Amino acid sequence: MAMHSISTNKSNIHHIIEEELNGSSIENVIQQFGITTDVLSLVKFEDYRKEDGYTIQDTLASCIISPNDDQVDVVSAICFYTEAISDKINVYFSKISDVYMHQKMVHIFIQFIIMHELVHVQQIQNGLTLAEYRSTRYRDNPHEQHANIEAQRILSQECNFQSKVVDLIVTNTSITNPVHYELRELYTIDR
């Protein structure tokens, strides 16, 4: 039997993000984080992040920060870059041939991105400024590390399969054959 990779496109991603944002688990996290901002009203979609006329292909989502009337930094938009997300999924999960397992992994990946951005909304609501955020390189940024840790903590509570997928996302680990086998076993057990 020939194996083929399953591809995900930006319109699928757009739909899945909207579906996840309207789900009760996201609503619970918003309440848990004490986020008072109407998150859904801030969401927008673009293919890729643009910076100084250049396309940034590895940015999956961003909180857009602007000063309000009191000159306090607030989140003015949460932008999801659907083509960048689709590209990343198609690279990360290219070895997954089971359609249902692939769909579950895509949903977990998108939930992780949403949770990560919600942590940033909380950080900004609690006083993080754009200047403070930009004072450290992205890879060493404690606010990014905190967002990853919190998203991982929340999503790892559901089941072993989901926990393993989130671990792969956080560690940026490729799915090798042994990892694929482990994922398939966990998926079978946790279904």
Secondary structure, DSSP 4 states (H G I P E B T S, - for coil): ---------HHHHHHHHHHHHTSHHHHHHHHHHT--S-HHHHEEEESSEEETTEEETT--EEEEEEE-TTS-EEEEEEEEEHHHHHHHHHHHTTT---HHHHHHHHHHHHHHHHHHHHHHHHHHHTT--HHHHTTS-GGG-HHHHHHHHHHHHHHTTS-HHHHHHHHHHHHT----HHHHHHHHHHHHHH-
